[in-house]
Amino acid sequence: MIRPKEAEIPLRRSELISPNGVGAITTNSDGINMMPGALDFWFHDEIQVEEYQIKEERLKNIFKVKEFRIPPDYRVPFNNRQREQESNLNIQIPMLRFPNYYYCSHCRVMSKQKDFSKDSRLLCIACNNKFARLIQVPLIVACENGHLDDFPWEQWVHEDLNSVCKGPLKFLSTGGATLSSMQVVCTACNSKRKLEHLTTRDSKKLYENLEKGKKYKCTGRKPWFGSNSPNDEGCECIPQPILKNATNAYYPQVLNAIYIPLVDQYEVTKIIEHYSEQSIERKIIKYTEKSYTKEEIIEELLFDFPDKLKGYDTVLLEKALDIYSSPHTEEDNKEALNLKLVEYDYLAKEEPFDTSDKLKIVPSYNSKNGDNQLNKFGISQVNLIPKLIETRVLYGFSRIKEPPALSINPDKILIQGKHKLFRHPEKHSWLPAYQVYGEGIFIEFDNELLSTWEDKFFGSKRFSKLSERLRNANNSGIKVKEDVTPRYVLLHTLSHLFIQEIVLSCGYSSSSLKERIYVGLNQDKYMNGFLIYTATGDSEGTMGGLVRLGQTVSIAEILNKAIESARWCSSDPICNEIGMEKGQGRDYVNGASCHNCTYVSEISCEEFNMYLDRGLIASYEKQEDFMSFFEFINLKESMVLKGI
């Protein structure tokens, strides 16, 4: 007897972090939609989890977990000996079918199937046609709290929340591919109803019109927990019908960090706590008043308090002293420990740095050394990163709307995330993660030039429109990024154009490159730079092609092309005019920026292609009150050459 083919889907381990993490609907080669089950089911008792653990102390302390784990890989033993000697064999991530409603490709009769059916091909019992196949329906229901459920087909067709008629339903189509051409028919009572306008933006048609005078509420269901999960949660969110393959069906919440050696957030925090003790604090004040250098203060403290400070690395002691002694509020001190501030300290190093296999930094250009080849671009420093490790942690997900930034309310967001990923979050202290080994280019821009440019054109129409777009978004209840300044938009847009030119010059695919923007105050100096690095975990990230483009001549050539490409968009003048008039893109926060000019893959962009304006890089038309950054630099250089 031939065993039926099992429904399965091969996924890379990195895909189980994003975009196909817990609760995401994905499709296999047979067209079956399924989703990864809750994290409770990923590692059973017989698995030796030590093999899958990842060490990343900075992230571990942010998420308050004991460890991170790489999704387990599937290994088939070659023989009985290997089966007996090897561990962690035949591990599979549990997948559950969803949606659970199907219709027959032959007779169109709908039926509900179990979420754990393993057969790749399900047969229709209504017509018993061996050539027919059951196809999952295109429509599901989701809410902003992340819940997901089957569309209420019986209630919808009968316009009754408590429908008594349980007659067989048929899913009919007039031949089109849109919902307006589809309808559901009850074969018992001949009730029929179309599906048009159900998925329009902010539609409340299901919520308000399923049955007149009554509201259809979210069921609070989490199908990725399994059919035998505890009672569904109560939820007051408005349920929204969406297509099962819609982009807003799943937004993974992923936090990325570049591996940085030595600097351990937890240890720095502990050192600051020691510095706050009365006896140590008095000594710090005393040595500071005597004008001791930072190194001398640390040396004295180690002599005075060896039992409390002797075990810490000098780098950590100095970092903690910088934070402790800085005239910032307690909230600012916490911010000084965030991921990017520490990364910037390393990426902007003026000396070579090498930890053999984890992080290697090679300075390529520095304007302080008398090199002026990149002065016309306002660049102060270029560092090549032949080796880096990026750790990506999945800590939750959202539906319908993009997730808020973790910094807005970290404690609440992390708790909500764990309750979505785990069926029993109180029993687990780990999160799924993946590490990518790659290379990158770090470019830092001159702070004085950026500040002068911002100050000179502070009252310009271009800058005013940027502030207006952000203000309008805030007034609409949209949480926009707090630190969006003209220099942030400038460097973010330039980063996108830089990626586009690298794709053409280097042969990388656009989705294999990522950006990391560094803008803001870092202790006593500003961060003004970006890192472009490989985002894939295979050999494409280890061939050295990106670092090779980081040579001074290549950087100049790429930037020249990027600036030139910013002057014109194939959608101009519409792109520029709409951007300046009312904004465009998501939440209307972009200026002159669209899919035809500055957008990159959403995998590559930190901000979902938001906060962009190529008008800050190159002017589309001459403006009396404004000059783009690079036009401003060139004007200054020409004035210097002329002795003005």
N, C-alpha and C positions, 0 to 999 in steps of 0.2 A: 504494500500500500504506500502510495506516494504521500509524504507529509506535506501539508500546505505550507507555503512560504510564510515566514514570520514577518510581521511589520516591524521594520527597524530603520534607523537613520544614522549614517556615519557622520559624526561631527568632530571637528578638531577640538582639542582641549581648550584652546583659546576662545573658541566660539561659545563655549558654555559659560564664559564670563560676559562676553558681548559679541554678537547681538542676540544669541540664543540661550540666555540664562534661564534660571528657574521662572516658570510662568509664561515664557515666550512661546508663541505658536510658530512652529516651523513645519516644513513640508518635505517628505521624502520623495524618492524617484518614482514611486507608485502613486503620487498625488495624495497621500494620506497626511492629514494635519495632526500633529501631536505636540505635546509640550513636556519639557523636563520636569520631573517630580520634585517635591520639596527636598531640601538638603538633608533632612533626617534619614532619607533612604539611600544616600549616596555611598556611605561607608558603613557596612555592617560589621558585626563584632569580629569576624574572622579576618578582616583586612588589617594589615600592618600599616597603620597610617603614618608612621615615621618617614616612610619613603616619599610621602606626598607633602610633607610640611615645608613651608617657605619661611625664611627669616627676613623680616623687614621691621626693625624695631620702631621706627618712626610711625609707620602706619598702625602697628599693633597697639601703640599707646593712644592713638587717635580713636580707634574703634573699640578700645577696651576689651580686646579678646586675647586669648592665650596663644593662638596660632592662626596661620593661614594654610589652606590646603589647595594644591593643584588638583583639578578634576582627575579622577582615576582614568587610566588608559586601559584599553581592552587588549588582553594578551591571550593567545591560544597556545597551549602546550603542544610541542611537536611529538612528544612520546610520553609513555608512562613514567619514565625516570624523571623527566622534567616536571611532570605533574606532581610527583611526590616531593621533589627537592625545591622547586620554585614556589614563591609566595605571590599573592595578589594576581592570580590567574582568573580569566573569564569574568572580570568585573564589568558590569553594564550599568549605565545610568538609567534608572526607571523612567520610561516615557508613557504618557497617558494620552489617549485619543481625545481630541476636542476640535470642533464641536461634536456633540453626541447625536445630533440629528442628521439623518441621511435621506437622500431621495434616490430612487431607482432610475438609472439612465434609460430604461426601456418603458416602464409603466408610470414613472414619476411619483409613485406612492412613497410617502415619507414614513420613516421608522426611527425609533430611538435605540441606539446600540450602547453596549457597555464600554466604559472608558479604557478597560484593560484587555479588550479583545486583541489577541495576538495575530490572528489570521490577516494576511496582507490583502486578501480578496474576500469581502463579505457578500453573501448572496441575498437577493430579495426574496422573501417568503411569499410576497403577494403574487408575483407572476412566475417565480421559479425558473426564470430564463437564465440558462447557464452562461450566456454571452453578455448578459447585463451586469453592471457593477453598481454598487452603492457609492454615491458621491456625497461628501459632507456639504451641508448647506453653506452659503457664503456669508450669512449674517449671524452676528453674536451680539451680546449686550455687555458693556463694560461701564465702570464708573471711575471717578478720579481717585478713589481710595484703593484702586488696584483690583477690585473684585471683577469677576468674569462669570458669565452664565450663558446658557443657551437662550436664544430668542424665544419668547413665549408664543409659539406658533398657534397653539389651540386657543389661547385667550385672544390673540390678535384677530384671527379669522372670524371668531364669534363675537368680537367686541364685548367680551364679558370676562372679568377677572376670575370669576368662579364658574367657568363654563362647565355645563353638565354634559353636553354632547362630546363624546369621545370617538366620533367616527373617523375613519382613515382620512388623512390629509394628502393632497397632491400639490407638488411644487411645479407650477406651470410657467412657461416662458413663451413669449411671442417671437422669440428668435434673437432679440437684442442681448447685449452683454451688460446692460445697466439695470438697476433695480426697478426703474420705471416700466420695464418690459416684463417684470415678474409678478406673479400673484400666487396666493395660497387659496386652495379650494377644499372645502369639507365635502366629501362624497356622500355623507349621510344626510346632511340637512341643506346641502347646496349653498352654504354660506361661502362667500369669496371676498378677498380683500387684497389690494395691491400693496407694494412695498415702496412706492415712490416717496421721495423727500424724507425718508427716515434717517438718512445719514448726513443731512446737510448740517453745516456748522451751527452749534448751539441749538440744534433741533430738540424740541420737547414734545414731538409728536407722539412718541411711545409713552412718555411720562404722563401727558395730559389727555391724549385722545385714544388710548387703548379702549377705555370704556368711559363714556360721557359722565362727567360729575365725579369721577374717581381717579386717583393717582396710582400709577404703577411704580412701586418702590423697588430699590435695589435689594436683591436677595442676599447680598453679603457672601456669595459663594466663592470658594477658592478651589477650582477643579484640580489644580496641580497638587493638592493635598490628598487626593484620592477620594473615591466615592464613600469610603467608610470613615471620613474625617469627622471631627467633632461638629456640633451644631454650628450652622453658618452664623456669622456675625451680623448684628444689627447695623444698618447703614442708612444714613439720611441723605446720601448723595443722589443726585438725579441720574438714573441709568441712561446711558447713551448707546443706541444701536450703532454698530460699526461693522465694516467688512473685516473678515477674519485675517486678511493679509494687509490691512491698513497700517500705515507707519505709526499711527497714534495708538495702536493696540499694545505697544510695549516700548517703554523707554528705560533701558537699564541705567541704574545709578552706579557709576564706576568712578573710583578715585585712583588716580595715577601718581606715582612717585618715582623719581630717579634715585637709584641707589647712591647714597652718600656715606662713606666710611666714617667711623669714629663718632660723628655727631649724633648723639642719642637723645631724643627729646625727653624721655623719661628721666635720664640721668641729669640733664641740664635743669629740669624742674626740681629735682631733689637737691641739687647744689644750691639753687636759688632759695630753697626752703632753709638750708643751712645758713646761707648768708643773712637771712632775715632774723636768725636767732640773735638775741640782744648782745651776747658777748662778742660774736663775730662781727655784727653790724657796727659796734663801737670801734673795733679795730679797722674796719674798712674806712670809716669816716676819718679816723686818726691818720691813716696812711695817705688818704686822698688829700687831706688838708696839708700834709707835708710834701705834696706834689710828687708822690711816688709814681713811677710808671706802672702800667698794668702788670708787667712781668714781675716787678719788684713787690707789688701788693700780693700777688699769688705766692711768691716765694716766702714772704713773711707769714701769710695765712697757713701755708703748709707746715711751717715751723711751729706756729702757735697752736694749731688744731690738727695735729697729724691723725688723731683717732677718727675725725669726721671727714677729712678731705684727702687723706693720703692715697686712697684707692682710686681716685678719679684721674683721668687723663688731663694733662695740662691744657690741651685744646678745649676740653669741655669746661674746665675751670675759668678760662679766659672768656669763652662765649657766654657763660652764665654771668660773669662780672660785667660784661658789656650790657647785657639785658638789665641786670640789677641796678647798675649805676646810671642808666639812661633816664632822662627826665620824662618818662612816659607814664601813663596810667597803668593800672594793673591789667586792664583789658588790652592795652597796647602791648604789654609784655607777653601776654598769651599769643597775640598776633605775631610777635617777633619770633615765636617758635614754629610758625607754620611752615609747611613743606617748602614752598618756593624761596623763602628768605634764606634758608640754609643751603638750598641747592645753588642759589645765585652766588653765595660766597665761594663755592668751589668752582663753578663754571667760569667765573670771572677771574680766576687766579692768573697772575702774571708770570708765574713760574710753572714749568712742567710738573705734572702730578701723575703718579702711576701706582695702582694697587694690583698690578699684574692682570688678573682676569675679570675684574669688576668695573673699574673706572680708570680711564686714561685720558689725560688732558694735555694737549700739545699746543702752546701758543703759536699762532701763525702771523698775527699782525698786532702791533701796538703803536699808537700815534706818539706815545711818550718816548719812543726810541728814535724819534726823528724821521720815521717812515711816514710819508704824506700821500701815498698812492690812493688811499681811500678817504682822504680829507673832504673831497667834494661830495661825499655821501654822508658826512657827519659821523663816521664810524670811528670809535676810539679803540676798539679791540676786537679781534677775531680769534677764537680758540677752536681748534679741531678736537673732536671727541672720538677717537678711534674705537673706544670701548665704553659702553654704558649698559646698565640694566634698568629696565622699567618694570615696576610691579604694578599690576592692575587688580584692584579688589572690587568685587561685586558686593554692594551693601544694601541693595534694595532695587525697586523699580516703580514706575508709575505708568498710568494709562491716561488716555485722552489728552492730558496736558504734560508738557515737559516737566521734569522734576525740579524743585527749587535747589539752589546752591546749598551745599552742606553747611556753609558758614552762617546761613540765616538762622537756623535753630538746630545745631548739631545733635543735641541729646534727643530731642523729639524725633528727628529724621532717622537717627540710627535705631531707635526703639521700633519705630514703624517699619523700617526696612527688615529687621530681624523677624518680625511677626509675619511678614510676607514670604520670607525665604524658608523659615522653619515652621513646621507644624507644632513643635514644642520648643520654642526658643529658650526657655529657662533651662533646658537640659544640655545646651550646646554653647561652647565658647570659642567658635572658629567661624571663619568666612572663606568662601572660595576665592582663589586668586590665581594669577598667571604671571610669569616673568618672561620678558622679551629681551633678548640680547641684540644690541644694535650699535649704531654709530651716529654721530651728529655733528652739526656746525652751530657754534654759539657766536652771536654777533651782538656787540654792545655799542650803543650810540652815545655821543657826547652830551652830557647832561646840561652843560652851559648853553650849547647851541639850541637844544630843545626848549629850555626855559626862556631864552631870549625870544625865540620864535613864538612861543605861547603868549608871552607878555606883550609882544609887539602887536599881535593880531587878536588880542583878548576881546575887543569889542566888534570884531568883524562879523559880517552876516553868516559866514560859514560856521564859525564857532557858536554863534547865537542859535543857529538852527540845530546844531548838535545838542545844546542844552535844552532847547525846546522839545526835541523828540524824546529825550529821556524824561523830561518833566511830564509830557503828555502820557507816556507809558506808565509812570508812577501814579498819575491821577486816575488812570483807568484800572488801578488795582494790580498792575503787573509789577512784580519784584525785579527791578533791573539791577545790574551789577553796580556796586557802590562806587568803585574807583575808576569810572569811565571818564577819562580826560582826553583832550585832543591828542596828546602824545600816545595814549593807549590805542586810540582808534588808528592813528598813523602807523604805529608799529604792528598792530594786528593786521591791518590791510596789507602792509608791505610783506609781512610774513606769508600771507596767502599768495601774493604775486610771486614771491620768491619760490614757493612750492611749485607753482605752475611752471616757472621757468626751469626748475630742476627736473621736473617730469619730462620736459622736452629735451633737456641737455644730457640727462643722466640715464634715462631709460627706466626709471622707477615708475611704478603705477602710482597714481595720485593717492590712493587709499593706503599705500604702504609707507607714506610719510606723515608725520604728525608735527604739530607746533606746540610750543610751550612759551607763553608770553610772560615776561618778567617786567612789570612796571609798578612803581610805588616806592615808598620810603622804607629803607632797610637800615635800621639804627641811624647812623649819622650820614648815610649817603643814599642816593636814589638808585633804583634799579631801572635800567633803560635798555632792554635787550630782548632777544628771542632765541630759542633753541629749535632748530629743525632736525628731526631725527627719524630713524627708521622705526616703523611701528609694527612690522611683521616679525614673527618668531622663527621664520625659516631662513634658508641660506641667503635670501635677498637682503637680509639685514647684516650680513657679515662679509660682503665682498669688497668693501672699501671704496665704492664708487662715490659715496656722498662726501667722505673726507677728502677725496681727491679734488672735488669741486671747491673745497674750502681754501685753496691757494689764492693769494691776493689777486692775481690776474683774473682768475675765474670768477671770484666774487664780484669784481668790478664789472665784468662782462654781464653777469647775471643781473646785477642791480640796474645797469643801463637798460637792459631789455625790459625789466620789470617796471621801471619808471616810464619808459616809452609806452608800454602796454596800458598804463593807467590813464594816458591822455585821451583814449578813445574806446568806447564800447560800441558794439554792433547795434545796441539798442538806443544809442544817443540820437537825438537830444533828450529822448523820453527818460532814459535812466537818470541822467543828471537833474533834469527838471523836476521829476517826481520826488527824487531824493531830497532836493532842496525845498520843495513846496510842502510836502506832508510826510516825508519818510517812506521807506519801503522795506520789504523783507518781514521777517517775523517780528511782531509787535511794533512794526514801523520805526525801528530805531536805527536803520541804515540810511546813509546819505546816498551818494552816487555809487551804488553797488548792487549787482544782480547776478543771476546765473551766467550771464554772457561775459562777465568781466572779472569779478573777484571771488566768487564762491568756489570753495573746494569741497571735497567729500566731507560729510559730517563726522566721519571717523577721524579725519585729520584736524578738524577745527575744535578748539576748546569751548567755543561759545555758540555752537549750532549756527554758524554763519551770521552772527549778530555783531553790532558795533563795528561796522565797516564803512569807509568812505574814501574812494580813490582820489577825490578832490583834494585831500590833504597831501597827496603824493605828487600829483601833477594836475594843473588847472585845465579844465575843459575849455574855459574861455577866460579872457583877461578880466580881473576884478579889481576895482579901485582900492578896496579896503582890505585885500587879502592876497597873500602869496603862499603857494604850497611850500612845504618844508625844504625840498630840494632846490626850488627856485630861489628861496631865501638864502640858502647856503651859497649857491653860485653867485648871487648878487654880492654877498659879503666878500667872497674870494676875489671877485673882479674889482671891487672897491679897494681891497688891500693891495692888489697888483698895481692899481693906478695911483696908489698913495693917497687915496681920499680919506 
